[in-house]
Amino acid sequence: PMLDSHSVTIVRIRILTRYILGEVVSHALIGAAVFTFILFTRDLGRILELVVRNSAPLPSIAEIFFYTVPVALTYTIPMGVLVGILIGLSRLSADSEVTAMRASGLSVWSFLRIISIFVVAAWLLALANSVYIAPRSLASLDELQSRLKSSQASFEVQPRVFYEGFPKVVLYVQDVKSMSGAALWKGVFLADLSDPSAPRVSLAREGLLVSQGPDRLDLHLSNGSTHESDPKNPDQYQISTFRTTDIPLQIPPAQSSQQNEPTSLSEMNVPELLHSARISDPNTRRWTLIEFHRRFALPTACLVLAMVGIPLGLSSKKGGKSSGFVLTILLVFAYYSLSLIGVSLARQGRLPPAAGVWLADSAFLLGGAFLLWRSERRPISFSFLKFSKSELAPLPASVAPYSPPGSTSRGPGSSPREATPNHGRPRRLFNLRFPTILDDYVLRDFLLYLAMIGGAFVMLLLVFTLFELLGDILHNSISVLTVGEYLLN
């Protein structure tokens, strides 16, 4: 059947919508997965240590993996949205497909309407994760770790490290072997400091630690001795040997500082946060409101980053995917750095909690609106992101035009010796000419992107590490130089 022009237009728009969304979504999924793995590597060392030391059962380790991912997704879903938009549209723009689409009648606002389908879906997913899934995951993770600490003491006690986690006790263990529901220690040193002036020291060849409840452990020592002294009579020193003896150990309750951010805030749901903000003191109320606004501000990054990414992606005509990646890293770094500054000012009381938390979203909303208005009238230039061939591989002035092997290019009066082309700077390595101009071009491109990608991932890790340490930095008034030295190391 014949279709009228209106039907043809609808079919064409549907085809272009599926094509654009397919390009954006595929890159977004890959980007979110990569960034999630990068942030997940911060906790990977602790989890692998549990595996190697066998101090936690495999189901518990799988639970730790499962509970850690939603926390990373809080940050990486908006980053994946930006990756998909910038790299996907940059690829279409580099292949002149965007030019063809705009010539057929698609404006910047048409691209915005098409991509908004994906952006709104990602925003709803990020909102559900930030408001509901991530807090429950953190609460479950904290409960799991508390259970592991009470049932598997080797979760905390490391071999050949003095441990002071038990009240009024200093513990040193030469070696640790985990067992089902218990821990077997080799070479135990235990100092009871109930009376600091007269410590009671127990040495044992072996010690078996068994859980006796959620807050109590029983240490069964064998083949050892106990050393006691009287500070009033230094000459008296008593040593008693034993074949077996039992020493109870008390597990300390979780400690929280009233001056610092309460550790339970990130585990509360939204109604609990609002209730805590109404009944708490001004300092705790400020921290609670910051956490409340953060639950909604981080998912909203999907929307504001998309507003900035769409006009920039449509304008990346010569850079292709490389310029899209560079812009992604720059924008992600700028957004989370600005967010970090706003949260820091809010925690110090220099800005209201809402203003500090939403500072980055507000700035990117204004910037995105301006870029959308500007790109509809004139494409945005990215000359600072373009790497021309002449910059990457400058050709020497003495290089002769290429001629196939065996051919000669002789001018009038030229001799055979003069006809031999001079390739500038020959270098010999095992009788081979290396590197050639083409080698320089490939190696410079490779090293450029290697340094750029490696540096980008390291910077992202540093930014999110700073996010986690911000509360301790502000509470303890740590200087900027000390923080910089820590991040550098």
N, C-alpha and C positions, 0 to 999 in steps of 0.2 A: 504493500500500500504506500501511496505517496504521503510524505510528511510535509506539513506546512513549515514555514520558517520559524515559528515559535516553538514547535516541537523539536525541530533540529537544534535550536539554541539550548533547550532544556537537556537534550541528550548529550550535547557537547559539554555543557557545564557539569553534568554528572560524571562523564568520563574524566574530565580534568580534575574534578574533586577527588575521585578515587585515586588518580595518578599522583596528585600532590600529597594527599594524605598518606599514601603508601610510601612515598619517598621520605616524608617527615617522620612517620611513626617508626620505620625500620631503623633509621639512624638514632632516634630517641631511645629505643629499647637497648641498642648496643651501647650508647653513651651512658644510660642509667646503670646498666650492668657493670660497665668498666669502673665508673666512679664509685659504685657501691662496694665493689671488690677492693678498691684502693682504700676507702675508709675502713673497711672491715679488717684490713691487715693490721690496724692498730691493736685490735683485740686478738689477733690470730696467735701471737706469741704466747699469751697467757693460756689460751685454749690448748695449743699444742704441748705446752708444758704439762698440762693435766694428762694428756694422752701419753707422753713419754714416761712420766713418773707413775702412771697408772693409779693416780690418786682419786680418780672419779670414774664411775662406770660409764660405758659407752652411751647408754640412753641419756644420761645427764649431760654428757658432752654434746650430743645432738640437740638437746634442749637449749644449751647455751648458744649454739649456732643459730637456732631458730629464733630465739628471743633477741639476739643482737641485730639481726637484719632490719627489723622495722625502725630502729633508731637511726640507722644509716639512711634508710629510705626517706626520712624526714628532710634530709638535705639533698639527696641525689635525684629525687623525682623532679624538682624544679630544674636541676642541672641537666637532666635528660631531656626535658622539654626544650631547653635552650639549645642543646646539642642538635636535636632533631631539626629544629627550625633553621638554625644557621647553616649547618652542613648540608641539609637537604636542599634548601633554597639556593645556597651558594653553588651547589652542583648544577641545579637547573639553570641558574643565571650564567654560569661559566659555559655551558653548552648552548647558550642563546635560546633556551626553551622559554625562559621568562619573557624575553623580548617577543617571541612569537605569540605567547599567550596574551601579553598586553596589547599587541597589535590586533589580536582577534576580539578585543573588547574587555578583557579582565583588567580592572584597576587594582590599586593597592588595597582598597577597601574590600574588593572581591577576594583577594588572597587572605585578608584578615577574617572574613566571614567563613571561608573554607577551613582555615587552620584553627579557628576558634572551636570547631567541633572537637578536635583532638585536645586543645588546651583546656577547655572546660571539663572534659572527662578526666584529664590528668589532675586538674585542680581538685575535683571531687574525691579522687583517689587519695591525693596527698592530704586533703582535709580529714578524711576518715582515718588515715594512718596517724596523723599528728594528734587528733583529738581523742581517738578511741584506742587504736591498736598499739601505738608506741607506749603510752603510759601503762597499759596492761602488761605489755612485754617487759618493761622495766620492773614492774612490781613482781612479776613471775620470776624474772632473773634474780632479783634481790632475795626472794624467798628460796630459790634454788641454791644460791650461794650460801645462804645462812644454813640450809640443811646440809650442804656439803661440809661446811666448817664444823658443824656439830658431830656429823657422822664420820667424816674423814679428816682427822686432824692434820694429816700431811698436806691437805689443801693449803694450809697456812704455814706449817713448820717446814722449813727447808733444811737440807743437810748442810752442816758446817757453817751455819749462820746463827748467831745468838738471837733468840726469840724472846720478846718481852710482852707478848700479847695476853698472857694469863696474869691475873692480879697478883702482885707481890711475889712473882716467880720469874727467874731468869733460866732459860732452857737452851741447851746446846746438844745437838744430835749429830753423830758422825755419819750415819747413813740411815736412809728411810726406805722401808719396803711396805707397800700398801697391801692390805688384805680386805676381805669382804667384811665390812662393818667395823674394821679396826685398822691399826697401823703398827707395824713392828719396827722398833728403833734399835739401832746398834750404836754402842758407845754413848751412853746418856750421861749428861752433866746437868744437874738440877739444883739451883740455889734458892732456898726458901728465905725470902726477905721480910717475913712478918715482923721480925725484930731486926731492923737494919744494922744495929750495932753488933749483933751476934748472928750472922747468917748461918743457916743450916744447909750444908752441901751434901748432896747424895750423888754417888758415882755408881754406875751399873753397867754390866756388860750388855744387857739387853733390857728392853722395855716394851711392854705390850699396852697400847692405848685403846681403850674400849669406851664407846659412848654409853652413858647411863641416863640419858635424857636430853632434852633440848638445850640445857644450860649446865650440864655436868659431865665430866670425863673422869675415867678411872685409869691411872697409870700403874701397871703391875710391873715392878722392877725385879730382876733376878740377878744373882751373883754380883753383889756390889757391896758398898760400904757407905757409912754416914759419918761426916766430919762435923764436929761442933766445938766451939770455943767460947770462953767466958771473957768479955771485954774487961771485967774488973780484975780477973786473974789471968793475965796473958800467958803465964807458964802452964796453965791447965789446957790441955787439948785432948779431946776425947774422940776416939775412932771406934766405931762398932760395925762389924760385918754382918751381912745377912744373906740368906739364900734367896728368899723372896720377901717382898713387902709391897704394900699398896699405898699409893698417894693420890688423894682426890684433887682434881683440878677444876676450877670454876671458869666457865666461859663468860667473858665480860659482855654486858649488854651493848647494843649498838649505841655509839656516842654521836651526838649532834651538837653543833655549836649554835647558840642563839644569835651570835653576831654574824655568822656566815649564813649562806643560803641553806635552808633546811633540805636535807637529802631526800625527804619524802615528797617534795613539791613536784618533781618530775613524774612521780608515780600516782599522783592524785588525778581524778577525773575533773571535768569542768565544774560540776556543781560543788564538789568539795573545795576547789580553789576559790570559788566565789564566797562560800561560807567561811573559809579561813581568812579571806581578805576582810570580812566584816567584823570578825571577833579578835583579830590579831593586833599587836602593837604596830606603830607606824613603820618601823623598819621591816618587820616581817610582812606587813601589808604591801609594801613596795615590792619586795621580792616575789610575793604571790601574784600581784598584778602583772609583773613582768613576764612570769611564766604563763599566765592566762593569755596575754596578748601575743606571746610568742607562738602559742598553739595555732593561732589563726594567721599570723604574719608570714611564717615560713611557707605554708601552702600557697598563700597569695602570691608568692614569688613566681609561681607558674604563669600567672596572668601578666604581671608587670614585665617579667623577662621576655615573654612572648611579644609584648608590644614593642620592646626595643629590638628584639631579634628579627622580626618580620621585615621592617624596612632595611635593616643592615644586610640581611640575607639576600634580599632582592637587588641590592646594589653591588654585590660582590661579583663583578663580571669577569675579572681576569684572575683572581686568586683561586677560585674553585674551592674544593674542600679544605685546602690548606688555610686560606683566609678565614673560612668558617670556623676552623678549629682555633686559630689565633684569637678571633673575636670571642669565641666561647670562653676561653681561659681568661681573657681580660675582663669580660663582663662578670663572670662568676667571682673572680677575685675582687672586683670593685664592689659587687653587691654584698658579699659576706664581710668584706672589710668595713663597709659603711654600716652594715648591721651590727658588727662587733663594736664599732665606735658608739652607735646609738644605745646599745644595751649597756655599755660601760658607763656612759653619761647618766642613764636612768638608774643604774645601781648606786652610783655616787650621789644621787639626788639632785643632779644639775638639770635634769629634764624630767618631766612627768613620765611615768611608765609607758603610757600609750605613745607619746611622742617619740621616746627613745627607740622603742621596739619597731614602730612603723616608719622610722626615718628612711631606711633603705627603700622600702616599697613606695613611699611618697616621692622620693627623688627619681626612681626609675619610672614611675607613672608619668611624671611631668616630662622626663626625657623621652619616653616612648611616644607620648602624644605629639611632641615637637617633631620627632623623626618621621612619624606617619604623615604629618602635615607637610613636612619638607620633601619626602620622597615622592609624594603624589605630583609635585611640581618639577622636581629636578633630582636625578639620581645622586646619591651620596658618594663622594669620592673617598677611596681608601689607598691613596698613593703611598702612605707609610707602610702598608702591608704588602706592597708589590715588590717582588724580587725579579728584576729583569735579568735576562741572560748576560747582558754586558756587565752587570754588577757581579754576578756569580762567577763568570769565567771571562775575564777581559782577554781579548785576543792581542797578542803582540803585533806591533806594526809591521814586523818583518815577515809575518807568516804569508806564504804564497798560497794561491787558490789550490784547492784539492784537485789532484789528477790521479787517475787509476794507476795501480802498480804497473810498471813497465812502460808507461807512456812518458813522453818527454814534452817539455814546453820550452822551445827555444825561440828566442827573439832574434832579430837580425843581428848578425855579428856575434852571437853568443856561442861560447865554447861548450863542450859537453860538461866540463867541471862546473861552469856557471849555471848550467841547466838543472843541476841537482837542487831540489827545493830545500830551503832552510827552514826548519820547523821551530826556530826560536831557541829553546833551551833543552837540547837532548840530554837525557839522563839514562845511564845504563845500569840495569840491575839484572844480573844473570843474562847479559846480552839481549835484554828486552828493553824497549823504550817505555819507561814508566816514571811518573804519571804523564799521560798525554793530556791534551786540552779537554778531551771528552771525559777522561778520568777525573780531572779537577772539577768539572761541572757536576758529575754524579756525586763525588765525595762531598763537595760543598753542600749540595742539596741534602744529602743524607745526614751529615753532621749538624746542619742547621736545624732540621726537624727533630733529630735525636736530642739535641740540647734543649729545644723548645718544649718537647713533650715531657722529658725528664724533669726539667725545671718546673713545668706547670704542675705535675703531680706532687712534687715535693712542696711547692707553695701551698697547694690545697691541703696537704696533711698538716702543714704548720698553722694554717688559718684555723682548722678545726681543732687542733691541739690547743691553740690559744683560746678558743671558745670554751673548752672544758676547764681550763685553768684560770679563767677570768675571775671567778669568785674568790679563789685563794689569793690571786694577785692583788685584788682590791682590798681584801680583808687584812692581809699582812703588809700592805703598803710596799710592795716589791718595786724596786726601781726599774726603769725601762732598760737600762744597761744590763741588769741581771736577767731580765726576761729575754732580751736579745741574745745574750750569751747562752742561755738555756736552749733556745730554739736553734741556735747555730750548732750547738753540740748534738 
